[in-house]
């Protein structure tokens, strides 16, 4: 039998196959053999019981220390049998309820017996326990087997559940391995030889039934290569196919709008901006579509790069679109770019330049007359640059010749949304430029895999001030919160302004909502959903906190409220008042996360900061320190010091490097489904490979894959590899890759 799509029932039987399918989603022989152990125990080494946490589903190896039976007062005739197991240091109670004395358990679980015990950890009267755990006893070694060999035997421990303990998974794997034929190896023989990799069948046996840890290491290294190489081959084929997509070249023009814009700029571009501009200009001149990520710190000047790229396209008789995630940001982009372009954006108006273009704004809140005018300007080509929100994705929004799509804050849009805008280009595909300060985990993954061209701005323009970030641990030091409000009052007294950000609006809103309070403001990491994430109370809400602050620590200050449920006119009115210095403290949701530029605002307080993702926290603090005064960001949390969410906050406080933070985010949240739609989390295309830890291996695999695909694009000479690559993607993922 080969590793294949053969149903598991043909090998392990109907009952086991149904359990594997329903509990773990394993349906085929290949599924099961690709379900690798999470760790290995030695028969002679007991599990550390002191590290167990309530709620964990665990499989532990321990020794029975004592047993007892007592009658249940509430259920006559029933008993509670308890076996206390130990690793020599910690203890764990196994609790069984049953009728009668449960003599058979006393015989099985007698003191001195060792076994594997699986269940969910809980606490009762100060004792850690497993209630009705599954268990498998470890018997004595077979005749002729030395005690040392027996003690060192590795026991694979699989990620299991209460319905399916680890050893039952291991039993099914043993059955499959016992009848496994040597499968065709997907890695080319010359590659295996040059890299000293073991064969595929040996790797499967080595990871599921290893002789020792060296066996495990060999198997894992080989199987990591399988993951990296097959994915790199697929991506290399995809890149080769992408070259066949056509795009209208938009080369630099002499004496056009871009040249005039550069002459008008009141400041000098940084070296990084000039380099990024040259690379993007060269990409736009190609006859296949650009797909480039522009990564740079908050305030590093990404918008200037985008404006210059859009003007290059307009000079080449095309149109450009800037897609922003919120109306607040879209309106701010419209105002700031209009100001930057001046007469260059006033075509047909008094004072407009001779060869000016027109700037148009399209959002969901436009009135009927304004919307008709904006749609006509986009469809006729009168507007060379169109700025908007998700409203741009509507069917009735059309363009005369869409040449460039700029996505601001790429993490706020899905692949389907970007593809919907790209479809409006008509013949061929438009060039694509996506911008972000902190890439989402999957973007970092695609960067590591070399499947996304990246330009990085590392310099901050002159005039930007440093931002200091501190965690405010109110659970341990409640008085720090009072000091937070005092700090705001001090800055207001110096004529400065402040933001207070909350994860929820309030006023009857469901507690699960966060920054996605309006349909055009959704974010992929707005509100984390982690076990034991924070206090049991609902997240802090804007409307509730504003009332508390106005009546308490910030009484007498000019406070204003901003959130996504406000009408667009009201949001714009509040932001303009804040920008004009008529508001001291803006209490808001993450509607101000991106693009808002108020140089006089120097303090950012983020309530329940653990509720936000790394990229959001980094974006939010980028709203301060935008003028001559240094910025201060305070991350308020009730999370204990050892909690993972608290570690995330400490990481944000420790660095202002957005790309470094995105890598931390990747380590904590995983890369998501590299080949599918999940942007982060447990649904990953990768099993053993870790993007950051194995970055060098991935790079080496890419070099090998590119050479192979260049020589044999269809993999005609590598049928086993071709089958493995086909197995990576289903029909849905194939469509996704085409769109991505």
C-alpha positions in Angstrom: 0.0 0.0 0.0 1.3 3.5 -0.9 0.8 6.8 0.9 -2.4 7.9 -0.9 -5.9 9.0 -0.8 -7.1 5.5 0.1 -9.8 5.6 2.7 -8.6 4.8 6.2 -11.4 2.3 6.7 -9.7 -0.1 4.3 -6.8 -0.3 6.7 -7.8 0.4 10.2 -11.5 -0.7 10.1 -14.8 1.2 10.0 -15.0 2.1 13.7 -11.5 3.5 14.1 -11.8 5.3 10.7 -15.1 7.0 11.8 -13.5 8.2 15.0 -10.4 9.6 13.3 -12.6 11.4 10.7 -15.2 12.8 13.1 -12.7 13.9 15.8 -9.6 14.9 13.9 -10.8 15.3 10.3 -8.5 12.5 9.1 -10.1 10.6 6.2 -7.3 9.0 4.2 -4.1 7.1 4.7 -2.2 10.2 3.7 -4.1 12.3 6.2 -3.1 10.0 9.0 0.5 9.7 8.1 0.7 13.5 7.8 -0.6 13.8 11.4 2.7 14.0 13.2 3.4 13.5 16.9 3.6 16.7 18.9 6.3 15.2 21.3 7.9 12.0 22.4 8.0 10.6 25.9 10.5 8.0 27.1 9.1 5.0 29.0 11.7 5.8 31.7 10.9 9.5 32.0 7.7 10.7 33.7 5.8 13.8 32.6 6.4 17.1 34.6 3.0 17.4 36.4 3.8 20.8 37.9 3.4 22.6 34.6 -0.2 21.4 34.0 -2.9 24.1 33.6 -6.6 23.9 34.2 -8.5 23.4 31.0 -5.6 21.7 29.1 -6.3 18.4 27.4 -3.2 16.4 28.3 -1.6 13.0 27.9 0.8 12.4 30.8 3.1 9.5 31.7 3.0 9.0 35.5 3.3 6.4 38.2 0.5 5.4 40.6 1.4 6.5 44.2 -1.7 5.6 46.1 -5.4 4.7 45.7 -8.6 5.1 47.7 -12.3 4.3 47.4 -15.1 6.1 49.2 -18.9 6.0 49.1 -20.8 8.8 47.5 -23.3 10.3 50.0 -25.5 11.7 47.4 -25.8 8.5 45.4 -26.3 5.4 47.5 -24.5 2.4 46.0 -22.0 4.5 44.1 -18.4 5.1 44.9 -15.5 7.5 44.0 -12.3 5.8 43.2 -9.2 8.0 43.3 -5.7 7.2 42.1 -3.0 9.7 42.9 -0.2 9.6 40.3 3.1 11.3 40.5 6.3 12.2 38.5 8.3 12.2 41.7 7.6 15.9 42.3 4.1 16.9 41.4 0.9 15.0 41.9 -2.3 14.5 39.9 -5.5 12.8 41.1 -7.4 10.5 38.7 -11.1 10.5 39.7 -13.6 7.8 38.6 -17.3 7.7 39.6 -19.0 4.3 39.4 -21.4 1.7 40.9 -20.0 -0.6 43.6 -16.4 -0.7 44.8 -14.7 -0.5 41.3 -12.5 -3.4 42.2 -11.2 -3.8 38.7 -9.7 -0.3 38.9 -8.0 -1.1 42.1 -6.4 -4.1 40.5 -5.3 -2.2 37.3 -4.2 1.0 39.0 -2.2 -0.4 41.9 0.6 1.6 43.4 3.8 1.3 41.4 2.1 0.9 38.0 3.0 3.3 35.3 0.8 4.4 32.5 -0.3 7.1 30.0 -3.3 9.0 31.3 -5.4 11.4 29.1 -8.1 13.9 30.0 -8.9 17.5 30.8 -7.1 19.1 33.7 -9.4 20.7 36.4 -9.1 21.6 40.1 -11.2 20.5 43.0 -10.6 21.6 46.5 -7.1 22.7 45.7 -6.1 19.5 43.9 -5.3 19.1 40.2 -7.3 16.2 38.7 -8.4 14.3 35.6 -12.0 13.1 35.8 -12.6 9.7 34.1 -9.4 9.8 32.1 -8.6 7.4 29.4 -5.5 5.4 30.2 -3.1 2.8 28.8 -0.8 1.0 31.3 2.8 0.5 30.4 3.7 -3.1 31.0 7.1 -4.7 31.7 9.6 -5.2 28.9 9.5 -8.2 26.7 11.9 -11.2 27.4 15.3 -10.5 25.9 14.9 -6.7 25.9 17.4 -5.0 28.2 15.9 -2.7 30.8 17.9 0.3 29.5 16.5 -0.2 26.0 13.0 -0.5 27.3 13.3 2.6 29.5 14.7 4.7 26.5 12.0 3.6 24.1 10.2 6.6 22.6 6.4 6.9 22.9 4.9 9.2 20.3 2.4 11.6 21.8 -0.2 13.0 19.3 -2.4 16.1 19.7 -5.5 14.3 20.9 -8.9 15.0 22.5 -11.1 13.6 25.2 -12.8 11.4 22.5 -9.6 10.1 21.0 -6.5 9.6 23.2 -3.0 9.7 21.8 -2.3 6.0 22.0 -5.4 5.1 19.9 -4.0 7.4 17.2 -0.6 5.8 17.6 -2.2 2.3 17.2 -3.9 3.3 13.9 -0.6 4.7 12.7 1.2 1.4 13.5 -1.4 -0.5 11.5 -0.8 1.7 8.5 2.9 1.6 8.7 3.0 -2.2 9.0 1.4 -2.5 5.6 3.0 0.5 4.0 4.7 -0.1 0.6 7.7 2.1 -0.2 6.0 5.1 -1.9 7.4 7.0 -4.8 9.6 9.7 -3.3 8.5 13.3 -4.2 11.9 14.8 -3.8 14.2 14.4 -6.8 17.0 11.8 -6.2 19.8 14.2 -7.0 18.4 16.7 -4.5 18.2 14.1 -1.8 21.8 13.0 -2.5 23.3 16.5 -2.5 21.5 17.4 0.8 22.0 14.0 2.5 18.2 13.6 3.1 16.7 10.3 4.1 14.0 8.6 1.9 10.4 9.5 2.2 9.3 6.1 3.6 12.1 6.2 6.2 11.1 9.7 7.2 7.5 8.6 7.8 8.6 5.6 10.0 11.2 7.8 11.7 8.7 10.4 12.8 6.0 8.0 13.9 8.1 5.1 15.3 11.5 6.5 16.0 14.3 4.5 17.5 15.9 7.6 19.1 15.9 11.4 19.0 18.4 11.3 16.2 15.9 9.3 14.1 13.3 12.0 14.9 15.6 14.8 13.9 16.5 13.1 10.5 12.8 12.5 9.8 11.7 16.1 10.7 14.4 17.6 8.6 13.5 15.6 5.6 9.7 16.3 6.0 10.4 20.0 6.4 12.1 19.8 3.1 9.0 18.2 1.6 6.8 21.0 2.9 9.2 23.8 1.8 10.2 22.4 -1.6 6.7 21.4 -2.8 5.3 24.7 -1.8 8.2 26.6 -3.5 7.7 24.6 -6.6 4.0 25.5 -6.7 4.9 29.2 -6.1 7.6 29.1 -8.8 5.0 27.7 -11.3 2.6 30.4 -10.2 5.2 33.1 -10.8 6.0 31.7 -14.2 2.3 31.7 -15.1 1.9 35.3 -13.8 4.4 36.6 -16.3 1.9 35.6 -19.0 -0.7 38.0 -17.5 -0.8 41.2 -19.5 -0.8 44.7 -18.2 -0.5 48.0 -20.0 3.0 49.4 -19.5 2.9 52.8 -17.7 6.5 54.2 -18.3 7.8 57.5 -16.9 6.9 60.5 -19.1 9.1 63.5 -19.6 7.6 66.8 -18.4 4.4 65.3 -17.0 2.5 65.7 -13.8 5.0 63.6 -11.8 7.9 65.8 -12.9 6.0 69.0 -12.0 4.9 67.4 -8.6 8.5 66.6 -7.8 9.5 70.3 -8.5 6.6 71.5 -6.2 7.5 69.3 -3.2 8.3 71.5 -0.2 10.7 68.8 1.2 13.4 66.5 0.0 12.6 62.8 -0.4 14.6 60.4 1.8 17.1 58.1 0.2 14.7 55.2 0.9 11.8 57.0 -0.7 13.8 57.7 -3.8 15.0 54.1 -4.1 11.4 52.7 -3.6 10.2 55.2 -6.2 12.8 54.0 -8.8 11.9 50.4 -8.3 8.1 51.0 -8.5 8.6 53.2 -11.6 10.5 50.4 -13.3 7.7 47.8 -12.3 5.0 50.1 -13.8 6.8 50.2 -17.1 6.6 46.4 -17.6 4.0 44.7 -19.7 3.0 42.3 -16.8 1.3 43.5 -13.6 3.4 44.7 -10.7 2.5 43.1 -7.3 4.6 44.9 -4.7 4.3 45.5 -1.0 5.5 48.8 0.3 6.4 48.3 4.0 7.4 51.2 6.2 7.0 52.6 9.6 4.0 54.8 10.5 5.0 58.2 9.1 7.8 57.0 6.9 6.3 58.6 3.8 4.5 55.7 2.1 1.7 58.0 0.9 4.2 60.2 -1.1 5.5 57.1 -2.8 1.9 56.1 -3.7 1.1 59.5 -5.1 4.2 59.6 -7.3 3.2 56.1 -8.6 -0.3 57.3 -9.3 0.9 60.3 -11.2 3.2 58.2 -13.3 0.1 56.1 -14.4 -1.9 59.3 -15.0 0.9 60.6 -17.2 0.7 57.4 -19.2 -3.1 58.0 -19.9 -4.3 55.7 -17.1 -6.2 56.0 -13.9 -5.2 55.1 -10.4 -7.3 54.1 -7.4 -6.4 54.4 -3.7 -8.5 52.1 -1.5 -8.6 53.0 2.2 -10.2 50.9 4.9 -12.3 53.7 6.6 -14.1 56.8 5.6 -12.1 58.8 8.1 -8.9 57.8 6.3 -10.3 58.1 2.8 -11.4 61.7 3.5 -8.1 62.5 5.1 -6.2 61.0 2.1 -8.5 63.1 -0.2 -7.7 66.3 1.7 -4.0 65.7 2.1 -3.4 64.6 -1.5 -5.5 67.5 -2.8 -3.3 69.8 -0.8 -0.1 68.1 -2.0 -1.1 68.3 -5.7 -2.7 71.8 -5.5 -3.3 73.0 -9.1 -2.2 69.6 -10.5 -5.5 68.2 -9.3 -7.7 71.0 -10.5 -8.4 70.1 -14.1 -11.2 72.3 -15.5 -11.1 74.6 -12.5 -9.9 78.2 -12.1 -6.3 78.1 -11.2 -5.7 74.6 -12.4 -2.4 73.6 -14.1 -2.4 73.3 -17.9 -2.2 69.5 -17.9 -3.9 68.9 -14.5 -5.9 65.8 -13.6 -8.8 65.6 -11.2 -9.2 63.9 -7.8 -12.4 62.2 -6.9 -13.7 60.7 -3.6 -16.1 57.8 -3.5 -17.5 56.6 -0.1 -20.7 55.0 1.1 -22.0 58.2 2.7 -21.9 60.4 -0.4 -25.2 62.1 -1.2 -27.0 61.1 -4.4 -25.8 64.1 -6.5 -22.2 63.8 -5.3 -22.2 60.1 -6.0 -23.5 60.5 -9.5 -20.8 63.2 -10.2 -18.0 61.0 -8.7 -19.2 57.9 -10.7 -19.3 59.9 -13.9 -15.8 61.3 -13.4 -14.4 57.8 -12.7 -16.2 56.1 -15.6 -15.3 58.9 -18.1 -11.7 59.1 -17.1 -12.0 62.7 -16.1 -10.7 61.7 -12.7 -7.1 60.5 -13.0 -7.0 59.6 -9.3 -10.0 58.1 -7.4 -9.9 57.7 -3.6 -12.4 55.7 -1.7 -13.5 53.0 0.7 -15.2 49.6 0.1 -17.8 51.6 -1.9 -15.3 51.4 -4.8 -16.0 47.6 -5.0 -19.6 48.1 -6.0 -20.6 47.0 -9.5 -21.7 50.5 -10.6 -18.2 51.9 -10.0 -16.4 51.7 -13.3 -13.3 53.2 -14.8 -12.2 54.3 -18.3 -8.7 52.8 -18.0 -7.7 51.5 -14.5 -3.9 51.2 -14.5 -2.9 51.1 -10.8 -4.6 49.9 -7.6 -3.1 51.2 -4.3 -4.3 49.4 -1.2 -3.7 51.3 2.0 -3.3 49.2 5.1 -3.4 45.9 3.3 -4.2 43.9 6.4 -7.7 45.5 6.4 -8.7 43.9 3.1 -9.2 40.3 2.0 -8.1 38.8 -1.3 -11.6 38.7 -2.6 -12.0 42.5 -2.1 -8.7 43.2 -3.8 -9.6 41.0 -6.7 -13.0 42.7 -7.1 -11.3 46.0 -7.7 -8.7 44.4 -10.0 -11.5 43.1 -12.2 -12.5 46.7 -13.0 -9.4 47.1 -15.2 -11.0 45.7 -18.3 -8.3 44.3 -20.7 -5.4 42.9 -18.8 -4.7 43.5 -15.1 -3.8 46.7 -13.3 -0.6 47.1 -11.4 -1.0 46.6 -7.7 0.8 48.4 -4.8 -0.2 47.4 -1.2 1.0 49.4 1.8 1.4 48.6 5.4 3.4 49.4 8.5 3.0 45.9 10.1 2.3 43.1 7.6 -0.2 40.4 8.7 1.3 37.0 9.4 0.4 35.5 6.0 2.1 38.5 4.3 5.3 37.9 6.2 5.0 34.3 5.3 4.7 35.1 1.6 7.7 37.4 2.0 9.7 34.7 3.6 8.7 32.4 0.7 9.9 35.0 -1.8 6.4 35.2 -3.4 5.9 38.9 -2.8 8.1 41.7 -4.0 8.9 44.1 -1.2 10.1 47.7 -0.9 10.9 48.8 2.7 11.2 52.4 4.0 13.5 52.3 7.0 14.0 56.1 7.4 11.6 58.5 9.1 11.3 61.9 7.5 12.6 64.9 9.3 10.3 66.3 12.0 9.1 62.9 13.4 9.6 62.5 17.1 10.2 59.3 19.1 7.4 57.5 20.8 7.8 55.8 24.2 5.5 52.9 25.0 4.7 51.5 28.4 2.4 48.7 29.7 0.1 49.9 32.5 -0.5 46.7 34.6 -3.6 47.7 36.6 -4.2 44.3 38.0 -0.8 44.4 39.8 -0.7 48.2 40.3 -4.2 49.7 40.3 -2.9 53.2 41.1 -1.1 53.3 37.7 -4.5 53.9 36.1 -5.0 57.1 38.1 -1.5 58.2 37.1 -2.5 57.6 33.5 -5.3 60.1 33.7 -3.0 62.6 35.6 -0.5 62.2 32.8 -3.1 63.2 30.2 -4.1 66.3 32.3 -0.5 67.3 32.5 -0.1 67.3 28.7 -3.4 69.1 28.2 -2.1 71.7 30.6 0.9 72.2 28.2 -1.5 72.8 25.3 -1.3 69.3 23.9 -4.0 66.7 23.0 -4.6 63.0 23.7 -6.4 59.9 22.4 -8.2 57.3 24.5 -8.9 54.1 22.5 -11.5 51.5 23.6 -12.2 48.1 22.0 -16.0 48.6 22.1 -18.6 51.3 21.3 -21.1 50.5 24.0 -24.7 51.6 24.2 -26.3 48.2 23.7 -23.6 46.9 21.3 -22.7 43.2 21.6 -19.5 42.8 23.6 -17.9 40.9 20.8 -17.7 43.9 18.5 -14.5 45.8 18.3 -13.0 48.0 15.6 -15.2 46.6 12.9 -18.2 48.7 14.1 -19.1 49.8 10.6 -19.3 47.6 7.5 -16.3 49.4 5.9 -14.1 49.2 8.9 -13.6 45.5 9.5 -10.1 44.3 10.6 -8.7 40.8 10.6 -7.2 41.1 14.1 -9.5 43.6 15.8 -10.5 41.6 18.8 -8.5 38.6 19.9 -10.4 35.5 21.0 -8.1 33.6 23.3 -9.0 31.4 26.2 -8.5 33.4 29.4 -7.9 36.5 27.4 -8.8 39.0 30.0 -11.3 39.9 32.7 -14.7 38.4 32.6 -16.3 41.8 32.2 -17.1 43.1 28.7 -14.3 45.1 27.1 -14.2 48.8 27.9 -16.6 50.8 25.8 -16.3 54.4 24.4 -19.7 55.6 25.5 -19.4 54.2 29.1 -15.8 55.4 29.6 -16.5 58.8 28.2 -19.2 59.4 30.8 -16.9 58.1 33.6 -14.0 60.3 32.6 -16.2 63.4 32.1 -17.5 63.0 35.6 -14.2 61.9 37.2 -10.5 62.1 36.4 -10.9 64.3 33.2 -13.7 66.5 34.4 -13.4 70.0 33.0 -11.5 69.0 29.8 -13.0 69.2 26.4 -13.9 65.6 25.5 -15.3 64.2 22.3 -16.4 60.8 21.1 -15.7 59.1 17.8 -16.8 55.7 16.6 -17.9 53.9 13.4 -21.7 54.1 14.1 -21.6 57.9 13.9 -22.9 59.4 10.6 -20.0 60.2 8.2 -20.7 64.0 8.6 -20.5 63.7 12.4 -17.2 61.7 12.2 -15.7 64.3 9.9 -16.9 67.1 12.1 -15.4 65.6 15.2 -12.0 64.9 13.5 -11.8 68.4 12.1 -12.5 69.8 15.6 -9.8 67.6 17.1 -7.4 68.6 14.3 -8.2 72.3 14.9 -7.4 72.0 18.7 -11.0 72.4 19.8 -11.0 69.1 21.5 -8.6 68.1 24.3 -9.2 64.3 24.5 -10.7 62.1 21.8 -12.3 59.0 23.2 -12.6 56.6 20.2 -12.5 53.1 18.8 -9.9 52.1 16.3 -11.6 54.1 13.6 -8.5 56.4 14.1 -6.1 53.4 13.6 -4.7 54.5 10.3 -4.0 57.8 8.5 -5.2 60.3 11.2 -2.6 63.0 11.4 -2.8 65.5 14.3 0.7 66.7 15.2 -0.4 68.3 18.5 -1.7 64.9 19.9 1.1 63.4 22.0 -0.6 60.8 24.3 -2.3 57.6 23.3 -4.0 55.5 26.0 -5.3 52.1 24.8 -7.8 50.5 27.2 -7.9 46.7 27.4 -4.9 46.7 25.1 -4.7 42.9 25.1 -7.8 42.9 23.0 -6.0 44.2 20.0 -3.5 42.6 17.6 0.1 43.6 17.3 -0.4 45.5 14.0 -3.3 47.5 15.4 -1.3 48.5 18.5 1.6 49.6 16.4 -0.7 51.6 14.0 -2.6 53.2 16.9 0.5 54.5 18.6 1.6 55.9 15.3 -1.1 58.6 15.7 1.2 60.3 18.3 4.7 61.7 18.0 3.8 63.2 14.6 5.0 66.7 15.5 7.9 68.3 17.4 7.0 66.8 20.8 7.8 63.1 21.7 4.8 60.7 21.8 3.7 58.6 24.7 1.6 55.4 24.3 0.2 53.7 27.4 -1.1 50.1 27.0 -3.6 49.5 29.8 -4.3 45.9 30.7 -5.5 43.7 33.5 -3.7 40.6 32.2 -1.2 38.9 34.6 2.5 39.1 33.9 2.8 35.5 32.7 -0.1 35.6 30.2 0.7 35.3 26.5 -1.4 38.4 25.7 0.7 40.3 28.3 3.9 39.1 26.5 2.5 40.5 23.3 2.0 43.9 24.9 5.5 43.8 26.3 6.8 43.0 22.8 5.0 46.1 21.4 6.5 48.2 24.2 10.0 46.9 23.5 10.4 48.0 19.9 9.1 50.6 17.4 10.1 48.4 14.4 6.9 47.4 12.6 8.4 44.6 10.6 10.0 43.1 13.8 6.6 43.3 15.4 5.0 41.5 12.5 7.5 38.7 12.9 6.6 38.5 16.6 2.9 38.4 15.5 3.8 35.5 13.1 5.5 33.6 15.9 2.5 33.9 18.2 -0.4 33.6 15.7 1.1 31.4 13.0 1.0 32.3 9.3 -2.5 31.1 8.6 -3.2 29.2 5.4 -0.5 30.3 3.1 -2.4 28.7 0.2 -5.9 29.8 1.2 -8.0 32.5 2.8 -7.2 32.2 6.5 -4.9 35.1 7.3 -3.6 33.9 10.6 -4.1 31.2 13.2 -4.2 27.5 13.6 -5.4 26.7 10.0 -2.0 26.5 8.4 -0.8 24.8 5.3 2.4 24.0 7.2 2.8 21.2 9.7 6.5 21.0 10.7 7.9 24.0 9.0 8.1 27.3 10.9 8.5 30.4 8.8 11.0 32.2 11.0 12.9 29.3 12.5 13.3 27.6 9.2 13.9 30.7 7.0 17.2 29.6 5.7 15.9 26.2 4.7 12.9 27.9 2.9 15.3 30.1 1.0 17.5 27.1 0.0 14.3 25.3 -1.1 13.3 28.3 -3.2 16.6 28.3 -5.1 16.3 24.6 -5.8 12.6 24.9 -6.9 13.3 27.8 -9.3 16.0 25.9 -11.0 13.8 22.8 -11.4 10.8 24.7 -12.6 12.8 26.7 -15.1 14.1 23.4 -16.6 10.8 21.5 -16.3 7.8 23.8 -15.8 5.2 21.0 -16.0 7.3 18.6 -13.9 7.0 16.0 -16.6 10.2 14.3 -15.4 9.1 14.3 -11.7 5.7 12.5 -11.6 5.8 11.9 -7.8 6.7 15.6 -7.1 3.9 16.7 -9.5 1.4 14.6 -7.6 2.6 16.1 -4.3 2.3 19.6 -5.7 -1.3 18.9 -7.0 -2.1 17.6 -3.5 -1.3 20.9 -2.0 -4.3 22.8 -3.4 -7.9 22.0 -3.9 -10.1 23.8 -6.3 -10.9 26.6 -3.9 -7.2 27.2 -3.2 -6.4 27.2 -6.9 -8.9 30.0 -7.4 -7.5 31.8 -4.5 -4.0 31.6 -5.9 -5.1 33.0 -9.2 -6.7 36.0 -7.4 -3.8 36.5 -4.9 
